[in-house]
Structure formats: structure tokens, C-alpha cells
Amino acid sequence: MTKHDETESPKRKRKGASVMVWLLMAMLVTGLGGYGVTSYGGRVMAIGSVGGRDIDVKDYGRALQAEMNALGAQAGTQLTMQQARDMGLDARVRQQMVTQTAVDDAADRIGVSVGDARVAQEITAMPTFHGAAGGFDRQTYKMTLDRNNLTEAEFEAKIRDDLARALVQGAVASGFVAPATMTGTLYDFIGERRGFSMLVLTEADLSTPLAAPTEDELKAYYDANIAAFTKPEAKRITYVSLLPETLAATMPVDDAELKKLYDQRHEEFVKPERRLVERLVFGTEDEAKAAKAKLDAGETFDALVAERGLKLIDIDMGDVTEAELGAAGADIFAMAEPGVLGPLPSDLGPALYRMNAVLAAQETTFEEARDILTLEYQTDAARRAITDRSETINDALAGGATLEDLAKEQAMELGTIDYAPGADEGIAAYPAFREAADAVKEGDFPEAVALEDGGLVAIRLDQIVSAAPIPFDEAREAVTAGWHAEALHTALMAEAETMRGKVAAGTSIGTLGVVSVTSEIARNGFVEGAPPSLLPAVFTMTEGEAKVIEAKDFVALVQLDRIAPAAQEGDGPAALKSAIAAQAEQALAQDAFALFARAEADIGGITLNQAAIDAVHAQMR
């Protein structure tokens, strides 16, 4: 056997949590009770040891299976043992068990244990062992352990270990207080705010306009960036398609069916007069009248909304008909101009209504709607026709028909595409086509694939087209755009540096162009249109300093206007300091426990039996 160091920093245990309890619950949920973890390697009962404590072979098997089941549930599939090993899951579980066993060994050495009464209290409180009457049921307890290949003595010993381990962990990880200096430093860092002015430069800000590129400059840019003008390796695919949009025009139209469709959608084409309305509801009539009096005295409707702790979106009814307004409808629809009316009744209580606009009645006649209805009718008919022909197409492919045969016999469109991952034009706009194209291999027989809009496509891989540069003349437009973007960025950077020098010499940044001012922002703030690198740069600047910030398609001159230290008084700062202190204390506790467990493992010594580990893995393939 070999010695390994497989300790790690464990997650902080939740108060009162029992490893065996949760492991048992996991086994019951995932059906581990039927999994064979009772006789790895014949008489071998441990995969290793820490000090005087063995790492039980069954415990390792159960813990590893539970982790595999949990990750498999997240991924929507059952992990194989090889997949778990590729992910390092087995090593992680062993590390966790080494840490746990090291603490158990320490508890043995220092004499920490719990009595039978405490073990019984823990077990009888577990819902897993409760019977139909709601309390602990001895028969349920025994049957549950039997299903999971555990004896009562084994399980109770593990519960005793869990409780003792929790006592040791609590003693090691409790009582830490975050140093005031650390908490204060972190708070000051997080709470600091900065105000700055920013001038984003565009081509219009250049003092000297960009000259048009010469042919030599374009060719030099093309050669220097040839990777950007190289077609990737692609699959040359021949396909036949039958799409609703192309078949629709051939579908006959029944005027009676169109009229029926129009009548079914009458509300879509004939809309009554409506109003754009906001409704502010009050608890009593007197409250609503008092609010109306404030309006009459000059207070704005928006201010009334804010006084109620609401936003306009909270009271917006959208465009409504007279009927939808109920008892208030007639009065509101009698208003010829926007305004506030009320109090008026509503289904929620007395309310003030603000009418913002009159929307006239709209009617789209059958003749006006005919073109839209015809297209929808024909497209739907085309989808049904394609569905009816899909079996014939599949039979023809199964019988050996080529795509060229299908194009002639089934009036399908024949085409070719050089497909590479990421393509999304033409037929490759369909996700179903892209999925089929990604999967197709040389020699595959064509199969009909259903498309998202009801169409069909069948594909054949003709050859793999190697990556190759796009000829210069063919790529000229893209080359010109790339050259212009690069030249513009270089020119803007030079212009920004010139401006920075002027600001450093005392020129006001506001005289150099259109400046946006951010009066105050935190480190984790957001500035619309700016790159993520902006704020980190701003928080390294000194007051009054000007700096050029650049990113892809972005050049700006930024001047730091002021540094606002973190506020020290009030409920907000107190809450943030408390949260920082709590996180710091938790981190200190976790680090202390990790160091303790590592030291205990070193003291006791770690041995692992690779043959036993391999035996566990062999039964879990």
C-alpha cells in the first residue's frame, strides 16, 4: 500500500447536519439500496486508513455513487465510472473521506464521543424512519437499513461518529471574530464611489480625416490578417428540401374558408375604440378624494404615485375598452382630452384614473385582410401537404433513390452548401439542418429530416473541403472594412492621447467634445456602452487624472472628477460591514478546520489500498 496526501478544505458543516442522514436519504432517493457495495475484494473491508481509523469500502462506494447520481441528475444522464474518473469525481470523494476520517481519528484520540441517549434522539427524529402514525417506527427503521445493506450497529456507530465529528468541528471552527482592520479595509474598498467625465471618441472627432486606403495597404492588411479571410474546413453537402414557403404559392385557395378564418379572428381585425389608462387605487373614498384635492391644488399625478411607493408601470392598464373599465368606463370614454378623473369605482376600490390617449376604433375589412389570410392559409396547407408526402419521400430514400431522383420525382429543391459550424444562412438557418449537418459522415445514407417550420430536408455528404484563403478580390469588401476599423482605432488612440495632454495641461475636458458625466458609481456599477475594463481603470486613477481607455471599437478619454470615501454611518453601511465580517469569519473558520484536518491526517498518516479502490470502481462501471 502507498501513502497519499488526499486531504482538502471541506465545506463548513451546517449546524445539526449529519453526513450519514443525508447519505441515507440520497440512497433512498436514487435507489442505491439495490447497488452491490457489500463485498468488494472478498474480505477487504477498507480502501485505506487514517491513523487508527479505516475508510470503509462500503462507505466509499455509497458516497461515490451518491455523487455520481447527483451530477448525473444535473446533467440529465447517468454518469459512467469512466466519466466520473475523467472528471476527478472519485479523487474528490476520497479526499472528502480522508478529511472526515482524520477528524474521526482525532475525536478518538482526544476522547470525544456522545452517549446512547443522544444517538437515539438523533435517529428517532429522522423522518426517514417515521411510520404511518408520524413518529419513529422500529419496523421502518429496520427495513430501511436492510434495504441499504446496513446493520443497526453499523448505522448507529456512524451516527455516533457524525455527532462526535460535529463536536470537534464546532470546537475548531467556532469563536472566530473578523479583525476590525480587515473588515474596515474591505468595507472601504467595496463602499468607495467615484465620479468621472468621459468623452467617447468617434471618427467625427478626428482632427485629420482618414485617407482612403491604397491597393497596397489593403493587400498588406489582407496578408497580415489572412486567418480572418480564410474559409474554415467545411462539409460540402448536397441537399433536397421541401419548404412551406416555396410550396405555399401552389396551394389552391377556398374563399369560403378564408371568410370563415376572418370571422374566427374578428377581434384581431375589428378593434373598438380604446383608451390608454393608468389607475391609482385607494383604500377608501376619503383617501381618493384627498388625493384628488392635492391634484387640484397643483400636485402632479406622478408625485401621487410616488407617495404610494408605486411606479407608473404598477398602475398602467394599457389600452382598454369601455367594457374593460367597468363602472368607470362611461365617464372615462366621455373625456375628449387626456386628463385625470375620479374618484371612480373599480373592482379594487375607489380610484383616480389618468387617461393618456384616445385610440380610435380600427377595422380591417375582409378584402384588406385577404392577402394576409391567403398567405397563412396557403402556408398551413403546404405544411399539411408536406406531412402527407413525407412517408413517400422516406420510402423512396429507403428504396435507394438519390437526392437527384427526389428532386425530379417529388419536385423538391436541389442545392449544395459548404457547411461549417456556425453557419446560419440559407438552409443552414434551420437548427434541425445544422444538427443533421454536424452529425453526417461520409457514406451515410440520406434520411428525411423534419424542419422547424414543417418542411423536410434530406442531406448527403459529398466531400470535406479543406480550409483555404478567400481570394483577395472576393474578400475586398471585408478587407476594406477591417483595414478601416484598424486604421480608425489607431487614429482615435492618437487623437485621445493628444487630448489627454491638453487636459493634463489644464484644458477642460468639456471643451474637447461631448462629455458624459457619471457623478458617482461603485466598483460593481455599469456604464452603458462602455467596456468592462472602464471601471477597474477608473478605480486606479487619482483625482483630476485623465486616462485613455480603449477596447474593441471603443476609445475614450476619461477624467476622474472626485473620489467619494465609503459612507460610515447609517443602516446600509452597518449591514454591509456586518455581512463582510460574517463572510470573513466563515472563511477563517473554514481555513482553520481545513488546517486542523490536514494536520490530523499528517499526524495519523494516510494509507490507500488501490486494489480495493479499483474493486469498487469495477462494480460501478
C-alpha positions, -999 to +999 in steps of 0.1 A: +000+000+000+011+035-007+009+067+012-010+096-003-020+131+008-056+134-002-069+159+024-088+190+012-107+220+026-141+207+034-173+228+032-184+241+065-209+217+080-244+230+087-255+230+123-271+198+133-264+182+098-255+145+098-234+131+070-250+096+074-285+111+075-281+128+042-262+099+026-290+076+036-316+100+022-296+101-011-295+063-012-333+061-007-340+087-034-316+072-060-322+036-053-287+028-041-302+002-018-300-023-047-264-014-055-238-041-047-214-024-023-211-051+003-183-074-008-156-055-027-124-076-029-137-105-008-125-100+028-111-065+022-133-041+042-114-008+037-100+013+009-074+027+033-070+043+067-061+075+085-043+069+118-063+042+136-094+046+116-103+027+084-121+042+054-149+017+050-151+002+015-190+003+016-190+040+027-167+049-002-189+031-027-221+047-014-206+082-013-192+079-048-224+065-062-244+093-045-221+120-061-224+103-095-262+102-092-263+139-081-241+151-110-260+128-134-293+143-124-279+178-130-267+167-165-298+148-173-279+115-178-264+087-157-227+090-154-204+061-161-175+053-138-151+063-165-168+097-169-167+102-131-129+094-131-123+117-161-140+145-140-119+137-110-150+128-090-135+097-074-105+116-062-127+143-047-148+117-028-117+101-015-103+134-003-136+141+015-135+107+032-098+112+042-107+145+058-137+130+076-117+100+088-089+122+100-113+142+122-129+109+135-094+097+144-087+129+162-120+125+181-109+090+192-075+102+203-088+131+224-118+111+238-147+130+222-179+109+219-216+110+226-238+088+247-265+064+236-293+088+245-280+114+221-277+088+193-312+076+200-325+112+199-309+118+166-322+086+150-358+089+162-360+124+149-352+114+113-383+115+091-369+086+071-377+062+099-412+075+107-441+053+102-477+059+091-486+073+126-460+101+122-435+090+148-404+068+149-413+032+138-389+004+147-400-018+118-395+010+093-361+017+108-350-020+104-364-024+069-347+008+057-314-002+070-318-037+055-326-023+021-293-003+022-272-032+034-266-017+069-270-033+103-284-013+132-250-015+149-232-001+118-256+027+113-257+038+150-219+037+151-218+061+121-243+084+137-222+084+168-192+093+147-211+121+129-221+137+162-186+134+177-172+149+145-196+178+147-184+185+182-148+185+171-156+207+141-176+231+162-148+234+187-122+240+160-142+263+138-162+284+163-154+316+180-136+334+152-140+372+151-131+391+119-104+416+127-118+451+127-089+463+105-097+437+078-134+444+079-129+481+077-104+478+048-127+456+028-157+478+035-138+509+025-127+492-007-162+480-016-180+511-005-159+537-022-176+557-050-160+576-079-173+603-102-158+609-137-162+626-170-159+606-202-155+617-238-161+588-262-143+595-295-157+587-329-144+593-364-161+627-364-136+637-336-105+632-357-087+665-364-075+649-397-099+627-416-088+592-425-075+589-461-089+562-484-067+531-484-044+523-513-044+490-530-010+481-515-024+490-480-054+467-485-032+438-497-008+443-468-037+442-444-051+411-462-017+393-459-012+403-423-047+390-413-051+361-436-066+340-409-096+363-408-101+358-445-098+321-446-128+298-451-128+271-424-128+234-432-163+226-443-186+198-454-198+200-489-234+188-486-259+182-513-295+185-501-331+184-513-357+204-494-394+209-495-403+241-476-438+255-468-428+290-481-419+277-515-448+252-518-474+277-504-479+296-537-491+263-554-518+256-529-554+263-540-574+289-520-610+285-509-627+319-504-653+304-481-625+291-458-608+325-459-640+342-448-645+316-421-610+323-409-616+361-409-648+356-388-630+334-363-604+362-358-629+390-358-614+406-327-580+408-344-593+427-374-621+448-358-610+467-327-633+490-308-623+525-296-599+523-267-581+545-242-546+544-227-553+545-190-535+544-156-554+536-124-543+546-089-565+527-064-571+539-028-583+521+003-613+544+010-633+571-009-620+598+015-583+589+007-591+591-030-608+625-026-579+638-006-555+628-034-578+644-060-577+676-039-539+676-040-541+673-078-564+702-080-540+722-058-512+716-082-495+684-072-487+661-101-502+627-107-467+612-109-460+626-074-491+609-060-480+576-074-445+580-059-461+589-025-478+555-025-445+538-031-455+527-066-441+531-101-461+541-132-457+506-145-475+493-114-507+513-123-506+511-161-537+494-175-525+496-211-551+502-239-586+492-226-621+492-239-650+509-222-663+475-211-630+466-195-632+497-173-665+485-158-684+512-139-658+539-147-659+532-184-686+557-194-670+586-176-636+580-189-648+575-225-667+607-223-633+626-219-622+642-252-587+651-240-561+634-217-565+642-180-572+628-145-607+618-134-621+605-102-627+592-077-644+565-097-653+529-088-631+499-097-630+463-088-602+470-063-618+501-047-621+539-054-595+551-078-582+580-098-579+574-135-554+592-158-564+589-194-534+595-216-546+590-252-576+582-273-572+552-297-598+553-325-616+522-335-599+502-362-614+479-387-596+458-413-621+446-438-621+411-453-608+424-486-580+443-468-571+412-448-573+388-477-536+388-486-525+381-450-552+354-446-544+339-480-507+336-472-514+319-438-540+296-454-517+285-482-487+281-458-508+259-435-520+239-464-484+235-476-474+221-442-502+195-444-492+186-479-455+181-469-467+159-440-487+138-464-457+134-487-432+126-460-439+089-460-435+087-498-402+106-496-389+083-467-399+052-487-381+065-518-349+071-498-352+037-482-355+022-516-322+037-527-334+068-545-308+095-548-313+131-539-313+140-575-341+114-581-361+130-554-356+165-568-372+153-601-398+129-588-410+149-558-405+184-571-380+191-543-354+219-544-319+206-550-289+225-536-254+224-524-238+241-494-203+242-479-213+239-443-191+247-413-202+250-376-216+285-370-232+288-405-267+302-403-276+314-438-300+298-463-309+262-455-284+264-425-307+288-408-327+258-397-314+243-364-326+209-375-305+211-407-274+222-387-278+193-363-280+169-391-251+185-410-229+184-378-237+147-375-234+135-411-205+113-421-191+100-454-211+070-465-242+079-445-275+072-464-297+103-467-327+104-444-356+129-443-353+154-415-382+175-403-376+212-401-390+236-375-415+253-399-430+220-411-406+215-440-384+185-449-348+182-459-325+153-468-287+156-470-257+138-483-220+145-475-201+148-508-167+157-495-146+175-469-135+209-482-101+219-467-097+254-452-085+279-478-079+316-480-107+336-497-093+353-528-084+389-523-109+402-548-137+382-533-128+394-498-121+430-508-152+444-490-144+427-458-107+436-461-116+473-466-139+472-436-112+455-414-085+480-426-108+509-419-116+497-384-079+492-375-068+525-390-096+543-373-088+528-339-051+538-343-061+574-353-086+577-324-059+565-299-035+592-312-063+618-310-072+607-275-036+609-264-033+645-278-065+654-259-051+638-227-021+660-229-043+691-232-063+681-202-031+675-182-020+710-192-052+725-178-077+724-207-113+715-196-123+681-210-158+696-217-143+719-243-130+690-264-162+673-273-195+659-260-188+646-225-210+623-204-207+628-166-211+600-141-214+617-107-210+587-086-206+549-092-194+519-073-168+493-085-195+469-095-215+495-113-225+496-150-219+522-177-240+517-208-219+514-240-186+512-221-163+481-220-159+461-187-124+475-184-136+510-178-145+509-141-114+489-130-093+516-147-113+544-131-107+530-097-070+531-102-069+568-111-061+597-089-084+627-086-080+650-116-061+624-136-070+618-173-066+585-189-073+569-223-094+538-222-095+515-252-113+483-261-125+468-293-144+495-313-141+518-283-117+547-274-125+573-247-108+600-227-117+597-190-110+622-163-116+613-126-136+642-110-138+630-074-133+602-050-161+596-025-150+575+005-174+548+017-201+562+040-195+552+076-229+559+092-264+546+087-282+513+084-268+505+050-231+507+059-237+488+092-254+460+073-227+458+047-199+457+074-218+430+092-221+409+060-184+414+053-175+404+089-197+373+087-181+362+054-146+368+068-154+348+100-168+319+079-136+319+058-114+319+089-134+291+104-132+270+071-094+276+069-089+267+105-108+235+101-090+226+069-056+231+086-068+211+115-080+182+093-048+183+073-026+183+104-046+154+119-042+134+086-004+141+087-002+130+123-021+098+118-007+090+084-027+082+053-027+048+035-048+038+005-054+004-009-055+008-047-067-027-052-097-021-030-104+012-048-102-005-082-126-032-070-152-006-060-148+011-094-151-022-113-185-029-098-197+006-107-190+006-144 
